[in-house]
Amino acid sequence: MAKRILITGAAGFLGSHLCDRFIKEGYEVIGMDNLITGDLKNIEHLISNEKFEFYHHDVTKFVHVAGKLDYILHFASPASPIDYLKIPIQTLKVGSLGTLHCLGLAKEKNARILIASTSEVYGDPQVHPQNEEYYGNVNAIGPRGVYDEAKRFQESITMAYHRFHGLETRIARIFNTYGPRMRLNDGRVIPAFIGQALRGEDLTVFGDGSQTRSFCYVDDQVEGIYRLLLSDYSDPVNIGNPDEISILDFAKEIIKLTGTDQKIVFKELPKDDPMQRQPDISRAEEVLGWHPKVSRQEGMKITYDYFRNLSKEELKKREHKDFSKHIRR
């Protein structure tokens, strides 16, 4: 009998790619999303698949799924600064109440649960690169605190369920990930730069551009998460690409990739924006035998082509498709 998995945040960027992966592996997949930041277009191709069903539901309310469950992936959360600064209370609630409900469901079903944490638990780090033993440097009452602290609480309650109830839990600390299905102009570096390039606008760099990021292509990220879920390891694991680059250099790469002649303009650095972000993936390499395979040059070409084609499609009126008969509420 096929294994059955619940994926919250299923209509989001990472969630939708995870749905694809587990369908491909032969699982029965239940997708759940309240569609505040998710988009049904991301899972449109799965709606008629007999191995997939979709629940339109907010996990901050009681979560129930009929029948057995073998695994839960909790990926429901705003993940971009634009979103979590616009809906701060909902962000805190999905990290706290939403996680509590998913853990309760996992306990009820005797299912293994993996929660999507983030590199933001490290805040503006004073250790570089960041390893899982580093406790972080987070401003709990700053504007980014609603996301950072939601994820830190999420890790804490997950480990409490693991230690007190003996629940099988996994924690993925996800570093910057990119690829098709990201939302253009969602406030994150890659879609923001590509959106500006496609519109012929100058690229906006905050601060002097010396801050660094490390970008992981979505296929590599999904592979790391898949391996972590099926592993026997319960402590947090960094999953990201350690290939670090400054934002200024990355903006120059985007201009070269898109073949445009935009200028780079500089604006004030947002409060608590981390100056360095690079994962130490020694634990993932040792425990999961995982290392990213897709280079930034290869992944960015795929991503740019996706956005360029999408922008052309958006110029046309797209036929509205009624998914209502496939959605369980």
C-alpha positions as CSV (number, residue, x, y, z in Angstrom):
1,M,0.0,0.0,0.0
2,A,1.3,3.5,-0.9
3,K,2.6,5.7,1.8
4,R,0.4,8.7,2.6
5,I,1.8,12.2,3.3
6,L,0.3,15.6,4.2
7,I,2.1,18.6,2.9
8,T,1.0,22.0,4.4
9,G,1.8,25.1,2.3
10,A,1.3,22.8,-0.7
11,A,0.4,25.7,-3.1
12,G,3.5,27.6,-2.3
13,F,6.8,27.6,-4.1
14,L,8.6,24.9,-2.1
15,G,5.4,23.1,-1.1
16,S,4.4,22.5,-4.7
17,H,7.7,21.1,-5.7
18,L,7.6,18.8,-2.8
19,C,4.1,17.6,-3.9
20,D,5.7,16.8,-7.3
21,R,8.5,14.9,-5.8
22,F,6.4,12.7,-3.5
23,I,3.9,12.0,-6.3
24,K,6.8,10.9,-8.4
25,E,8.0,8.6,-5.6
26,G,4.6,6.9,-5.5
27,Y,3.2,8.5,-2.4
28,E,-0.5,9.5,-2.0
29,V,-0.2,13.3,-1.3
30,I,-2.6,15.5,0.6
31,G,-1.9,19.1,-0.1
32,M,-3.2,21.8,2.4
33,D,-3.1,25.5,2.0
34,N,-5.2,28.6,2.9
35,L,-4.0,30.3,-0.3
36,I,-3.0,33.6,1.5
37,T,0.4,33.5,-0.2
38,G,0.1,30.2,-2.1
39,D,-1.3,30.0,-5.6
40,L,-3.4,27.1,-7.1
41,K,-1.6,27.6,-10.4
42,N,1.4,26.0,-8.7
43,I,-0.4,22.7,-8.3
44,E,-2.8,23.0,-11.3
45,H,-1.1,20.1,-13.0
46,L,-1.8,17.8,-10.0
47,I,-5.4,18.6,-9.5
48,S,-6.7,15.7,-11.6
49,N,-4.1,13.2,-10.4
50,E,-5.7,10.3,-8.5
51,K,-2.8,10.3,-6.0
52,F,-3.3,13.9,-5.1
53,E,-6.1,15.7,-3.1
54,F,-6.2,19.3,-2.0
55,Y,-7.7,20.7,1.2
56,H,-8.3,24.5,1.4
57,H,-7.7,25.0,5.1
58,D,-5.8,27.2,7.5
59,V,-3.6,25.2,9.8
60,T,-3.9,27.8,12.6
61,K,-7.3,26.2,13.0
62,F,-7.8,22.5,14.1
63,V,-6.3,20.2,11.5
64,H,-8.0,16.9,10.7
65,V,-7.2,14.4,8.0
66,A,-9.3,11.2,7.7
67,G,-7.5,7.9,7.4
68,K,-3.9,6.9,8.0
69,L,-0.9,9.3,7.6
70,D,2.7,8.1,7.4
71,Y,4.4,11.5,7.1
72,I,3.7,15.3,7.5
73,L,5.7,18.1,5.9
74,H,4.8,21.4,7.6
75,F,5.7,24.1,5.1
76,A,2.8,26.5,5.7
77,S,4.2,30.0,6.4
78,P,4.8,33.3,4.6
79,A,8.4,33.2,3.6
80,S,9.2,36.5,1.9
81,P,9.7,39.9,3.7
82,I,6.9,41.5,1.8
83,D,4.5,38.9,3.1
84,Y,5.5,38.5,6.7
85,L,5.8,42.3,7.2
86,K,2.3,42.7,5.7
87,I,0.7,39.9,7.8
88,P,2.8,39.7,10.9
89,I,0.1,38.2,13.2
90,Q,-0.7,35.4,10.8
91,T,3.0,34.7,10.4
92,L,3.4,34.2,14.2
93,K,0.2,32.2,14.4
94,V,1.2,29.7,11.6
95,G,4.6,29.2,13.3
96,S,3.0,28.6,16.7
97,L,-0.6,27.4,16.5
98,G,-0.1,25.9,13.0
99,T,2.9,23.9,14.2
100,L,1.1,22.8,17.4
101,H,-1.9,21.5,15.3
102,C,0.4,19.6,12.9
103,L,2.4,18.1,15.8
104,G,-0.9,17.1,17.4
105,L,-2.0,15.4,14.2
106,A,1.3,13.6,13.9
107,K,1.0,12.3,17.4
108,E,-2.6,11.2,16.7
109,K,-1.6,9.4,13.5
110,N,1.8,8.1,14.8
111,A,3.3,9.9,11.7
112,R,6.8,11.3,11.3
113,I,6.8,15.1,10.8
114,L,9.3,17.4,9.2
115,I,9.1,21.1,9.9
116,A,10.4,23.8,7.6
117,S,12.7,26.0,9.6
118,T,14.9,28.6,8.1
119,S,18.4,30.2,8.1
120,E,16.7,33.2,9.7
121,V,16.9,31.5,13.1
122,Y,20.6,32.6,12.9
123,G,19.6,36.3,12.5
124,D,22.4,38.6,11.6
125,P,25.1,36.0,12.4
126,Q,28.3,36.5,14.3
127,V,29.5,33.1,13.2
128,H,30.4,32.4,9.6
129,P,29.6,30.1,8.0
130,Q,26.6,29.2,10.1
131,N,26.5,25.7,11.6
132,E,23.7,24.1,13.5
133,E,25.4,24.6,16.9
134,Y,25.2,28.4,16.5
135,Y,22.3,29.8,18.6
136,G,21.9,32.9,16.5
137,N,21.7,36.7,16.9
138,V,18.0,37.6,16.5
139,N,16.2,40.9,17.4
140,A,12.9,39.5,18.8
141,I,11.1,42.8,18.7
142,G,12.4,44.0,15.3
143,P,10.3,44.0,12.1
144,R,11.8,40.7,11.0
145,G,11.2,39.1,14.5
146,V,7.7,38.0,13.6
147,Y,9.2,35.5,11.1
148,D,12.5,34.7,12.9
149,E,10.9,34.1,16.3
150,A,8.0,32.1,14.8
151,K,10.5,29.7,13.3
152,R,12.6,29.6,16.5
153,F,9.5,28.7,18.5
154,Q,8.6,26.2,15.9
155,E,11.9,24.4,16.4
156,S,11.5,24.5,20.2
157,I,8.0,23.0,20.3
158,T,9.0,20.4,17.8
159,M,11.8,19.2,20.0
160,A,9.5,19.3,23.0
161,Y,7.2,16.9,21.3
162,H,10.1,14.7,20.3
163,R,11.5,14.5,23.8
164,F,8.3,14.4,25.8
165,H,6.0,12.4,23.5
166,G,8.7,10.4,21.6
167,L,7.4,11.8,18.3
168,E,9.5,11.2,15.2
169,T,10.5,14.7,14.2
170,R,12.8,16.3,11.6
171,I,13.9,19.9,11.3
172,A,15.2,21.4,8.1
173,R,16.9,24.8,8.3
174,I,16.4,26.0,4.8
175,F,18.7,28.6,3.3
176,N,17.8,30.9,0.3
177,T,16.2,28.7,-2.3
178,Y,15.1,29.7,-5.8
179,G,13.6,28.3,-9.0
180,P,10.4,28.2,-11.0
181,R,7.1,29.1,-9.3
182,M,8.6,31.7,-7.0
183,R,6.4,34.8,-7.0
184,L,7.9,37.6,-9.1
185,N,8.6,40.7,-6.9
186,D,7.9,38.9,-3.6
187,G,10.7,40.8,-1.9
188,R,13.4,38.2,-2.2
189,V,16.6,38.9,-4.0
190,I,16.2,36.7,-7.1
191,P,12.6,37.4,-8.2
192,A,13.1,41.1,-7.3
193,F,16.2,41.4,-9.6
194,I,14.6,39.3,-12.4
195,G,11.4,41.3,-12.2
196,Q,13.3,44.6,-12.5
197,A,15.4,43.3,-15.4
198,L,12.3,42.1,-17.3
199,R,10.7,45.5,-16.9
200,G,13.9,47.3,-18.0
201,E,14.2,48.9,-14.6
202,D,17.5,49.6,-12.7
203,L,18.4,46.9,-10.2
204,T,17.9,47.9,-6.5
205,V,20.7,47.0,-4.1
206,F,20.2,47.7,-0.4
207,G,23.2,49.1,1.5
208,D,26.5,48.9,-0.4
209,G,25.8,45.4,-1.7
210,S,28.6,43.8,0.4
211,Q,26.1,41.6,2.3
212,T,26.2,38.0,1.1
213,R,23.8,35.3,0.3
214,S,24.0,31.6,-0.8
215,F,21.4,30.4,-3.2
216,C,20.2,26.8,-3.5
217,Y,18.3,25.6,-6.6
218,V,14.9,24.1,-5.7
219,D,15.7,20.6,-7.0
220,D,18.7,20.3,-4.7
221,Q,16.6,21.7,-1.8
222,V,13.9,19.1,-2.4
223,E,16.4,16.3,-2.5
224,G,17.9,17.4,0.8
225,I,14.4,17.6,2.4
226,Y,13.4,14.2,1.0
227,R,16.6,12.6,2.4
228,L,16.1,14.3,5.8
229,L,12.5,13.1,6.1
230,L,13.6,9.5,5.5
231,S,16.7,9.7,7.7
232,D,16.9,8.7,11.4
233,Y,18.2,12.2,12.4
234,S,16.1,14.4,14.7
235,D,18.4,17.4,15.3
236,P,18.2,20.5,12.9
237,V,20.0,20.1,9.6
238,N,21.1,23.0,7.4
239,I,20.0,22.5,3.8
240,G,21.4,25.1,1.4
241,N,24.2,25.8,-1.1
242,P,27.4,27.1,0.5
243,D,28.4,28.9,-2.7
244,E,28.4,32.5,-1.3
245,I,28.2,35.7,-3.3
246,S,27.8,39.4,-2.5
247,I,24.5,41.0,-3.5
248,L,26.4,43.5,-5.6
249,D,28.2,40.8,-7.5
250,F,25.0,38.9,-7.9
251,A,23.3,42.0,-9.4
252,K,26.1,42.1,-12.0
253,E,25.5,38.4,-12.7
254,I,21.8,39.1,-13.3
255,I,22.6,42.0,-15.8
256,K,24.9,39.6,-17.7
257,L,22.4,36.8,-17.7
258,T,19.5,38.9,-18.9
259,G,21.6,40.7,-21.5
260,T,20.2,44.1,-20.4
261,D,22.0,47.3,-19.7
262,Q,20.4,48.4,-16.4
263,K,22.2,50.4,-13.9
264,I,22.5,49.4,-10.2
265,V,21.0,51.8,-7.7
266,F,21.6,51.8,-4.0
267,K,19.0,52.2,-1.2
268,E,19.2,52.2,2.6
269,L,19.7,48.8,4.1
270,P,16.5,47.5,5.9
271,K,16.6,47.1,9.7
272,D,18.2,43.8,10.9
273,D,19.0,42.6,7.4
274,P,21.7,39.9,7.8
275,M,25.1,40.9,6.5
276,Q,26.2,37.3,5.9
277,R,24.4,34.1,5.0
278,Q,26.3,30.9,4.2
279,P,25.4,27.4,5.4
280,D,27.9,25.0,6.9
281,I,26.5,21.8,5.3
282,S,28.9,19.4,7.0
283,R,26.1,17.7,8.9
284,A,23.9,17.2,5.8
285,E,26.9,15.7,3.9
286,E,27.7,13.4,6.8
287,V,24.1,12.4,7.9
288,L,22.3,12.5,4.5
289,G,25.1,12.1,2.0
290,W,23.7,15.2,0.4
291,H,25.4,18.0,-1.4
292,P,23.9,20.5,-3.9
293,K,24.6,19.6,-7.6
294,V,23.1,22.5,-9.6
295,S,25.4,25.5,-10.1
296,R,24.1,29.0,-9.7
297,Q,24.8,29.7,-13.4
298,E,22.7,26.6,-14.5
299,G,19.9,27.2,-12.0
300,M,19.6,30.9,-12.7
301,K,19.3,30.2,-16.5
302,I,16.4,27.9,-15.8
303,T,14.8,30.3,-13.4
304,Y,15.2,33.3,-15.7
305,D,13.7,31.4,-18.7
306,Y,10.8,30.5,-16.5
307,F,10.1,34.1,-15.5
308,R,10.6,35.4,-19.0
309,N,8.1,33.0,-20.5
310,L,5.7,33.6,-17.6
311,S,5.8,37.4,-18.2
312,K,4.8,36.8,-21.8
313,E,1.9,34.7,-20.7
314,E,0.8,37.3,-18.3
315,L,0.3,39.7,-21.2
316,K,-2.6,37.5,-22.4
317,K,-5.9,36.9,-20.6
318,R,-5.6,33.5,-19.1
319,E,-8.6,31.3,-19.1
320,H,-10.1,30.9,-15.6
321,K,-10.2,27.3,-14.5
322,D,-12.6,26.2,-11.9
323,F,-10.9,23.9,-9.3
324,S,-13.8,23.9,-6.9
325,K,-14.8,20.3,-7.5
326,H,-11.3,19.1,-6.6
327,I,-11.0,21.1,-3.4
328,R,-12.0,19.8,0.0
329,R,-12.7,22.5,2.6
